[in-house]
Amino acid sequence: MPMQNVRTSPIEGQKPGTSGLRKKTTVFQRPHFLENYVQSTFDGIGGIEGKTLVIGGDGRFFNDQAIQIILRMASANGAKKCIVGQGGLLSTPAASHLIRLRAADGGLILSASHNPGGPDADFGLKYNGPNGGPATEAVTDEIFKRTTQITCYRIAAADDLDLSKLGTHSFGDMTVEIVDPVADYADLMKTIIDFPKIRSLFEGGFRMCFDAMHAITGPYAHTILEDMLGAPKGTVINGVPSPDFGKGHPDPNPIWAKDLMDRMYGADAPDFGAASDGDGDRNMVVGRGAYVTPSDSLALLTAHAHLAPGYRDGLAGVARSMPTSRAVDRVAASLGIDCFETPTGWKFFGNLLDAGKVTLCGEESAGTGSDHVREKDGLWAVLLWLNILAETGKPVSELMNDLWQAHGRCYYSRFDYEDVESAKAGAMMDALRSKLNALVGVKAGDLVVEAADEFSYLDPVDWSQSSGQGIRIAFEGGARAVFRLSGTGTQGATIRLYLEQLETDPAKLQVSPDVVLQKVRDAALSISQLEPMTGRTAPDVIT
């Protein structure tokens, strides 16, 4: 198989974020763009000669073509073996598990997560390390450094490999093993979750609707929920992965999973509803007429995880991202376990998981996971919920009310101002940052500022420091506002404003979140001057 050294030069805009590199698909399709980034990744991790890599993605547009390029480059760079999901498909948590199961040297995951897919939409690529988790900041920094220095990339001249054929294939001097993308993941779930208990739940007439959103989780949900657990056919909807996600937005929240929400709040609603995103690492949970915020879901799972076989010995600890509500903190305190607050980005949980300091972790952006993999895992969270429902015999609404009665309710919402001009978004954050030291004691609307800072994180395992991780403003009376610039978009900037209000009065636990959060919303907007500084009068998405 002829190997080629192709001359190239650095391309701007190849700095990976918290979840790898995300750009418009058309950008990745430009000459040398993908190849430059792949070669820089290989170089940035110290080369791949003699190494084994896991490769797969969420099936979005350009997924199959990109994998063929990556395989030819892996061969030319001396890789020993590539393990690829059949059809080029692997959910992100399944890829993480496969890296760990096969003791691979890492993996390349092709996805832009919950972002839309298609010729005019988004594409992404990220490297996961030998522990199965997203690359550390040190590794992504080295990858980016290589993108600014690259002068050539190595690629083999070869025909495309048929990714539909299971088994082992020769590809030059490299071996390519094409595997069932679902089987190993399903086997892992059987060791964590009580499958017989959930099967009995469905046999008793329990009804569920799982919206795979035309994304990667469809095949996993069909196999596990319908085939293995006995849920009736049709339980899984939108279960065939589509390159453009059925022309939808594969983000599991009440806005983009509206059809599911309509079912769950309509007449004759199922007992339980759930959805997952583009690459299968996020989840949404909703009971009959009862939406569960991701923050509350993490708290509920922490309180009841011991009901599942994988967690009967208890939890070592839990972790949440800084913007996630503090509901899980209160549950952890009652259990006598540590609760860690980290920056946004799953890689920050990796050290805690590897060191055995935490068992469960989660983010407000619909990501929940445990120490079974080193990624968030949408379907796992749904299965753990089903295990808890089967063991308690209680509906979702009753479980949530019990949680709030025991620990108080952290009313919570997130405002997303999308595609803001980067300069305006940066100026707003800089202006807010400049007044932090003078905010304590200031009255904003009906609230008084109790504390204000910019979050900085000292990793308790490797003592690495991460600064500039979001601005926190706490108010007297248990309210909090957090401001962050998101790193998941592909153009402009997304400003995220997170609002939280703790309520411990048992008589005030069923109030509309909009009503409860109005004061902290008004105070946050007044202090930040977000709307006049950005020209936005309302958020694009509220969750």
Protein Blocks (a to p, Z undefined) as FASTA:
>chain_A
ZZddddddddehiaccfkojaddfklmmpghklmmmmmmmmmmnopaehiacddddehig
hklmmmmmmmmmmmmnopabdcddehhiacfklmmmmmmmnopabdcdddehjaccdjkl
ccddddddfkopacdfklmmmmmmmmmmgcbdcddddddddfkbgcjddehjbccddddf
klmmmmmmmmmpcfklmmmmmmnopacdddekhpaklmmmmmmmmmmnopaehkaghkbc
cfklnopacddcfklmmmmmmmmmmghiafbdcdddfkopaccdddehiacdfklmmmmm
mmmmmmpmklmnopfbdcddfklccklmmmmmmnopacddddedjklmmmmmmnopafbd
cdfkopacdfkbccdcfklmmmmmmmmmmmnopafklmmmmmmmmnopadddddddehia
fklmmmmmmmmmmmmmmmgopaghjbccfbdcddddddfklopacehibccdddehhiac
dddddfkbcbhjddddddddddfbfklmmccfklmmmmmmmmmmmmnommmmnopabdfb
dZZ
